[in-house]
């Protein structure tokens, strides 16, 4: 058990006190004024700080005899001016983020593949064998699905908890109860277990044929079959159904997106078939690829839920519809597509 001192009984200090309690640590909260509230006590001499106030280090110094008044039921501790060794909490900022995210709200456990730019990824983090992230790395997680998760959780009044999951195991782990919803560039398929339900789509997408920007051999999708070109794709049911529309060519599977596009740029593929959102995002950032013709199909990303979770399903459906109607989901998509 650690002994924790929280300096200041304003809104942030009082919120921070709750964390040591939950973790079982002894704590004392010190306040220089005679009452609680800090900057929220507007108009009181000891309350709101005036314009041009000095730094926080001076504000917490005692006004008389070097004492800070303890705000706690625990034993009062007197700290005199000049005394060193008071335990300042190095993780106050982290705890504040925790409360800002809604520590008292019910959790929404979200199954998410965290190695999928632009849906959910940590910038500049090399790809790893597993999607597991450290707490610090989770704080840096960004992407379209991360933004959708935040908007959805706010609408549902729930605290999102990300459960990093390999994309191909999302459905299995959902049914195993490891999380409450799938939110990870996921589209229902005919092979999906009947015990999985899904929300209205939160983002529209389609499969597109992609070539290197400097390669102008193909002007239309039909040209792929006529020229018998090498086409790469990810092993996914929606991709396999759409490959029939190409009318010919030699098709090869790759297991990861980086590998797929690496082989395209190296000339091992003449073209690839992949998700329009990723291609627009890459095209806007790197200018090294181009889209051939129109999308081969029209699909959507959905949240996956267990059929048995009917109450949560109704809440999620209503929240997704509200976010679509307000235009918030559309703005998120446009921002990440770079268009």
Beta strands, then each sheet from edge to edge (+ up, - down):
strand 1: 3-7
strand 2: 26-31
strand 3: 69-70
strand 4: 107-112
strand 5: 159-164
strand 6: 181-182
strand 7: 196-198
strand 8: 203-205
strand 9: 207-212
strand 10: 230-234
strand 11: 250-254
strand 12: 271-275
strand 13: 289-292
strand 14: 299-301
strand 15: 304-306
sheet 1: 1+ 2+ 3-
sheet 2: 5+ 4+ 6+ 15- 7+
sheet 3: 8+ 14-
sheet 4: 11+ 10+ 12+ 9- 13+
end
